[in-house]
Each structure stands twice: as C-alpha cells, then as structure tokens.
Amino acid sequence: MAIILTVLFSSLSPSKATGPDGIPAYLLKRYSKVIAPSLTVLFELSLQQGVFPSEWKSANVVPIPKKDSLYDIQHGFHCNRSYVTQLLNVFHDLGHALDSGNETDLLYLDFGKAFDSVSHSKLLFKLKSFGIADYLHNLKQCVVIEGVSSFLNIKSGVPQGSVIGPLLFILYVNDLPEVTKNSAVALVADDSYRAIQSPADRDLLQTDLDSMHNIF
C-alpha cells in the first residue's frame, strides 16, 4: 500500500488547488516517501474498523461551467471496457434475436445527473454489507467562488472526480440485475436497456420497471 501511495503522490499535479486541509499537491509529491507509510497505517486501520476520519469527509467544490448541460454486465469504470464493448454485446443480442425470428423491444433508461442524485439512505443500506457505510456519514462540502462558503452536510450524490466515486456508483446500481428478472440488462455507468421477445412480455417488463423504481 505504501508503494502505491508513493506512486500516486508522485503523479499529482502541483497546479491543483488544495483541499480543506490546505496541504498543497507539490508538498505531497515532494515528500511522498515520508508521508506514505503513515497514511498507509491510517488507511488500514480505517478499513479494519470500518470508520473514516471526519477530516476525510469534507471537500471544496469549485463550480466549472460545462459546454453541455459488481455485475459483469457493467461496462462503465472498468478496465478494458467502454461504450463500444457494451454496444457490441447489445448488437450481438439483437442480431441473435433477429436470426431466430424473435421480436425484440428496447427500453433505454438514464439517471438524470446520475452521480448527484444517488440517494445516501439507499446507498448506505447497500454498503452495510461491505462494511464501508461510515464513509457517507456526515459528509460535508463548501462552494469556492471568490472565497469559501460555510460547510454544509451532503445528503445525496457520490464524489465526482474521486477514486471511490465511480466504485460507490457501481455498488449503488450493482443489484439492478437482481430485480430485473424478466429482461436483459446492459450497463455503462447509469445507462441501461431492457429487451423482451414478444408482446406478451410487456407486463413482465413493467414489473421490472416497478422493481427498479423501488430500489433507486
């Protein structure tokens, strides 16, 4: 772990802004070999006890305008996977259905502002089995625009741009295939589709949609 942290610190960009702790990236990068062993001990204790230090739960948020507003089927945030690999799987399923003379209906779903809309109460319920639920307790953030606002508690969403953010989102949607028992599923982060093979399956498709609504 210490070696991994040293490598991660060495790759930090000195131009990055500091977090709430005020420690500049160039300092972590320059003294990575000295800092890494102590942080390793803290990380290991945190994982063993399932408790995260409160200082790790605060973050500064800098608004940046945008130009545009642990199932195997998940293709988002996985090494060697992407939208392309997901589409190839979908096209294969559709091609097989057409060759078999079956009807296929597709329903495309998408979470609006996926990372921001994750319910903490529902995610905490799912994380308890992994022993890492404490990470979301008392999370705080402030907005930085010509100064720093007061810290407020975060009640929804997972940290974007963080290492653990994508993992938390994958865990949040990981049980999706368990509740969609009558349909096929393909995932790229928050995107998915459902397929049925005959008009008579429409009620089963609706059952899957109702089940999804109950868990997300």
C-alpha positions in Angstrom: 0.0 0.0 0.0 2.8 2.4 0.9 4.4 1.9 -2.6 1.1 2.5 -4.3 0.6 5.7 -2.3 4.1 6.9 -3.2 3.4 6.3 -6.9 0.0 8.1 -6.6 1.6 11.1 -4.8 4.3 11.3 -7.4 1.7 11.6 -10.2 0.0 14.6 -8.5 -0.1 17.8 -10.5 1.5 20.7 -8.5 -1.0 23.1 -10.2 -4.0 21.5 -8.4 -5.8 23.6 -5.7 -5.6 22.5 -2.1 -8.4 20.8 -0.3 -9.9 21.8 3.1 -6.7 20.6 4.8 -4.7 23.3 2.9 -1.9 20.8 2.0 -0.6 21.7 -1.5 -0.1 18.9 -4.0 3.6 19.8 -4.6 4.3 19.1 -0.9 2.7 15.6 -1.0 4.6 14.9 -4.2 8.0 16.0 -2.9 7.7 14.2 0.4 5.6 11.2 -0.8 8.1 8.6 0.5 8.0 10.1 4.0 4.2 10.6 4.1 3.1 7.3 2.5 3.9 4.9 5.4 1.9 6.9 8.0 -1.1 7.2 5.6 -0.9 3.5 4.9 -1.4 2.8 8.7 -4.4 5.2 8.8 -6.0 3.6 5.7 -5.5 0.1 7.0 -7.0 1.0 10.4 -9.9 2.7 8.7 -10.7 -0.4 6.6 -10.3 -2.7 9.5 -12.6 -0.7 11.8 -15.0 0.5 9.1 -14.6 4.1 10.3 -13.4 7.0 8.2 -11.8 10.1 9.8 -14.2 13.1 9.7 -11.5 15.2 8.0 -11.7 12.9 5.0 -15.4 13.6 4.6 -15.1 17.3 3.8 -14.4 18.7 0.3 -14.2 22.0 -1.5 -16.3 22.3 -4.6 -15.3 24.7 -7.4 -18.1 25.1 -10.0 -16.9 24.7 -13.6 -19.3 25.5 -16.4 -19.9 22.7 -18.9 -20.5 23.1 -22.6 -23.4 20.7 -22.4 -25.9 20.7 -19.9 -20.4 -5.8 -9.4 -22.1 -7.3 -12.1 -20.1 -8.4 -15.1 -22.6 -6.6 -17.3 -21.3 -3.2 -16.1 -19.1 -1.6 -18.7 -18.6 1.8 -17.0 -15.4 2.5 -15.0 -14.0 -1.0 -15.8 -10.6 -1.6 -17.3 -10.6 -2.5 -21.0 -14.4 -1.7 -21.2 -16.3 1.2 -22.6 -19.5 2.2 -24.5 -18.0 0.3 -27.5 -17.8 -3.1 -25.7 -21.3 -2.6 -24.3 -22.7 -1.8 -27.8 -21.1 -4.8 -29.3 -22.8 -7.0 -26.7 -26.2 -5.4 -27.4 -25.8 -5.7 -31.2 -24.9 -9.4 -30.7 -28.1 -10.0 -28.7 -30.2 -8.1 -31.2 -28.6 -10.0 -34.1 -29.2 -13.3 -32.5 -32.9 -12.4 -31.8 -33.4 -11.4 -35.5 -31.8 -14.5 -36.8 -34.1 -16.5 -34.5 -37.2 -14.7 -35.8 -38.0 -13.2 -32.4 -39.3 -9.8 -31.7 -37.2 -7.5 -29.5 -38.4 -4.4 -27.8 -35.8 -2.0 -26.3 -36.3 0.5 -23.5 -33.4 2.9 -22.8 -33.1 4.3 -19.3 -30.9 7.0 -17.9 -30.4 8.5 -14.5 -30.7 12.3 -14.6 -27.4 13.8 -13.1 -26.5 10.2 -12.0 -23.7 10.9 -9.6 -25.5 13.8 -8.0 -28.8 12.1 -7.5 -27.6 8.9 -5.6 -29.8 8.6 -2.5 -27.5 8.3 0.5 -30.1 6.4 2.6 -30.4 3.7 -0.1 -26.7 3.6 -0.8 -25.9 3.3 2.9 -28.3 0.4 3.1 -26.4 -1.4 0.3 -23.0 -0.5 1.7 -23.6 -2.0 5.1 -22.9 -5.5 3.8 -19.5 -4.2 2.6 -18.6 -2.6 5.9 -17.8 0.8 4.4 -21.1 2.7 5.1 -19.4 5.1 7.5 -17.8 6.9 4.6 -21.1 8.6 3.8 -21.9 9.7 7.3 -21.6 13.5 7.9 -20.0 14.2 4.5 -19.6 18.0 4.1 -18.6 20.3 1.3 -18.4 24.0 0.6 -18.5 26.1 -2.6 -15.4 28.1 -3.6 -16.2 31.3 -5.6 -14.0 34.3 -4.6 -13.8 32.9 -1.1 -15.2 29.9 0.8 -18.8 29.4 1.9 -19.8 27.6 5.1 -19.6 23.8 5.1 -23.0 22.0 4.6 -23.9 18.3 5.0 -24.3 16.3 1.8 -27.5 14.2 1.7 -27.2 12.8 -1.9 -24.6 12.1 -4.6 -21.2 10.5 -4.7 -17.9 12.4 -5.0 -17.2 13.2 -8.7 -13.6 13.1 -9.7 -12.7 11.0 -6.7 -11.2 7.5 -6.9 -14.0 6.0 -4.8 -16.9 7.9 -6.5 -17.2 5.5 -9.5 -17.0 2.5 -7.2 -19.7 3.8 -5.0 -22.0 4.3 -8.0 -21.3 0.8 -9.3 -22.2 -0.6 -5.9 -25.4 1.5 -5.9 -26.6 0.0 -9.3 -25.0 -3.4 -8.7 -28.2 -5.1 -7.7 -30.1 -3.9 -10.7 -29.9 -7.3 -12.5 -31.3 -8.9 -9.3 -34.6 -7.0 -9.6 -34.9 -7.1 -13.4 -35.5 -10.8 -13.6 -37.6 -10.8 -16.8 -35.4 -8.7 -19.0 -31.8 -8.5 -20.4 -29.6 -5.7 -18.9 -26.6 -3.9 -20.3 -24.9 -1.2 -18.2 -22.4 1.7 -18.9 -22.4 3.6 -15.7 -26.0 4.8 -15.5 -27.2 3.7 -18.9 -29.2 0.5 -19.5 -31.6 -1.2 -21.7 -34.3 -3.9 -21.3 -35.2 -6.4 -24.0 -38.3 -8.6 -24.4 -39.0 -11.0 -27.1 -42.8 -10.9 -27.6 -45.8 -8.6 -27.0 -47.0 -10.8 -24.2 -43.8 -9.9 -22.2 -44.8 -6.2 -21.8 -46.3 -6.9 -18.3 -43.1 -8.6 -17.2 -41.2 -5.6 -18.5 -43.4 -3.2 -16.4 -42.8 -5.4 -13.4 -39.1 -4.9 -13.8 -39.5 -1.2 -14.1 -41.6 -1.1 -11.0 -38.9 -3.0 -9.1 -36.3 -0.6 -10.3 -38.3 2.3 -9.0 -38.4 0.8 -5.6 -34.6 0.4 -5.2 -33.4 3.6 -6.8 
